[in-house]
Amino acid sequence: MELNPGNRKVYLRPGATDLRKSINTLSVIVEGKMKKDPYSESVFLFYNRKKDKLKSKRLIKHRLPQFAVNLCKKEFLVL
């Protein structure tokens, strides 16, 4: 799934992802399975099997910030 808030694209990885994976492994998923550039200005979102946590990845000036979010509800809807 691809969203475009402003000029930055946001990609939601289809299917559950093990959120224990390192930032390097998530970059490999972005490049290999999603066929996107992990070093672009885009934001990549990953969710766990229970669908109660989100993790995002984005490169900011040679740093790879990674954010994890616990969602308030038990589940969220993935379209």
Secondary structure, 3 states (H helix, E strand, C coil): CEECCCCCCEEECCCCCCCCCCHHHHHHHHHHCCCCCCCCCCEEEEECCCCCEEEEECCECCECCEEEEECCCCCCCCC
